[in-house]
C-alpha cells in the first residue's frame, strides 16, 4: 500500500512536525510505503528513512498514491488552510483528513472544509472535544478519534530543578501571563524554550519585570528534550487552546508535573494527572473564540503544584505501538 502524508510543518520541531515524524516512522516499521509532501519546504530531503518532497508544482503526484492523509490546522495560516482545503477536495484518491485545531470556533472563510462536510471522506480528530460540529453522531463510520503517539524512551535521574515552558506560538500561548506571574511564583529556577521570534519577545518581557524578580531565568533553545523534561519539576502549558499538546505528554511521560489551562481536550486526554487553571471564554482580535486562563487562579495552582506533586503518572496508552495501529487499521480499511 502506498500512502502520502501531507503536512505543513513536517520538518520543524513543533507538534505537527513531531507527530508527523512519529507516525511515518511507525508506518515504515510496519511495512507501509509512505511518503511526505510539505508546503513549508522548497527542496526534497530524507528524514528518518522516508522522503519529504516539496509540494508546490507537484500536486498531481498525490493521486498516484492509494490514500492521502492531510494533517493540518485549518486556522494555522489562512493561506495555507485555504490552499490545503482546495487541494484536498479535488483529490481523486482516497482522502483522510487529520485535522487538529486549537480554537473553539473556526471562521467559515478558513474552515469551509468543515462546514460543508457530508461524510464523503474519513475525518480524524485527536479527541472528541474537537468534534465541535457533532460529526461522530451523524457519520459514525466516517469519524475517528486517533491521538498523537510517542516512542517510549529511557529517563535519567536528573535533579528536578526547573519550572519549564516549551512554546513557539506567541499569540495562542500565554507567555505574557507566565512572565507577569514570575515574581509571584514561589520558585527560583525558570527555563523557557522557544524559537528565535519568541526569544526576542521574551527578552522584552523579562526586562519589564527584572526589578521585581529574584530568580534565575533562562531563555533559549533546547535540543535535548530528554534532559529538558527529566530535569523539569513543573511544566507550564498556559494557552488559549490545545489540539493535543505534545509537551504535556512528554512531560508526564518523563515524570514531571504539569499545570495547564483547563481545556476540554486536555481533560479528556490526561484526566486528573495534571493541575488545571480555570478559564473563561474570550473573543480574540481575529474573531476566534478561545478559552482564556484566569491569572489569579494560575498563580495559585502553580504555587500549590510546586509543593504537592501528583503521583502515578501514566500515558502508556499513547505509545505509538497502540495509537499507530488505529491509524494503520484506518488506512487498510476497504
Buried (B, 14 or more C-beta within 10 A) or exposed (E): EEBBBBBBBBBBBBBBBBBBBBBBBBBBEBEBEBBBBBBBBEEEEEBEEBEBBBBEEEBEEBEEBBBBBBBBBBBBBEEBBBBBBEBBEEBEBBBBBBBBBBBBBBBEEBBBBBEEBEEEBBBBBBBEBBBBBEBBEEBEEBBBBBBBBBEEEEEEEBEBBBBBBBBBBBEBBBBBBBBBBBBBBEBEBBBBBBBEEBBEBBEEBBEEBEEEBEBEBEBEEBEEBBBBBBBBBBBBBBBBBBBBBBBBBBBBBBBBBBBBBBBBBBBBBBEEBBBBBBBEEEEBEEEBBBBBBBBEBBBBBBBEBBEEEBEEBEBEEBBBEEBBBBBBEBBEEE
